[in-house]
Amino acid sequence: MRKTSVIPLSRLNDSERSMPIEIHPPRQSWADDFASLKRAIRRAAPAGAALHHIGSTAVPGLVAKDIIDIQVSVDALELVDRTAFEREGFESRSIVTDHCPPGLDLADGELRKLYFKNRGRPANIHVRERGRFNQRYPLLCRDFLRAHPTAAAAYGLIKQRLAGFFPDSAEAYYDIKDPVFDIIMEGAYDWAKLTGWSEPPGD
């Protein structure tokens, strides 16, 4: 199943399409950057929102693009004040849905989100509703890779190889990387059932 924290290719804007793909060694500073961004997001987010560090920079030892992905889980998207996020330095973008994984027929509500980009240190802010498919997905994805370093390392190698072949083509990079995640996440769902995984509290 496709990694829903990734920007849908059809909705990449021109600047994002042209951005070079650069994969960096793991950095301790990514956790510190999340903590710093979290304070600003907390001021903008509605009361009761849960914040999680998601994506590759949230997996210790995993190579990644130098972009922090953060999920903000809310009871309803309508509770979010976009202006409050803008005041904290987060630009609202037009992306409003995540990918629907192949073979699934999901209602629009299961994939809707609000999306912001930080004006300073590169970061993507994904605001999703609690209990939705796209809200649960990146948390399970992250925790599965944290618990399986061999799978994480193999995924990291694939990203490095793709960046080497397609350094200037975000579309080619994601066209190949996304199906790899479809395979990884089949194992993640089995692991979740076996271990009794449940959504973790906010970071």
ZICOR-V150413 format. One record per run of one state. SS is the DSSP state (@ for helix, = for strand, . for the rest). FROM is the first residue (numbers start at 1). TO is the last residue. If there is no record, write none. Layout:
SS|FROM|TO, SS|FROM|TO
//
This chain:
.|1|8, @|9|11, .|12|13, @|14|18, .|19|23, =|24|24, .|25|28, @|29|44, .|45|49, =|50|54, .|55|55, @|56|58, .|59|63, =|64|64, .|65|67, =|68|74, .|75|76, @|77|79, .|80|81, @|82|87, .|88|89, =|90|93, .|94|96, =|97|97, .|98|107, @|108|110, .|111|111, =|112|112, .|113|113, =|114|118, .|119|122, =|123|129, .|130|132, @|133|147, .|148|148, @|149|165, .|166|169, @|170|195, .|196|203
//
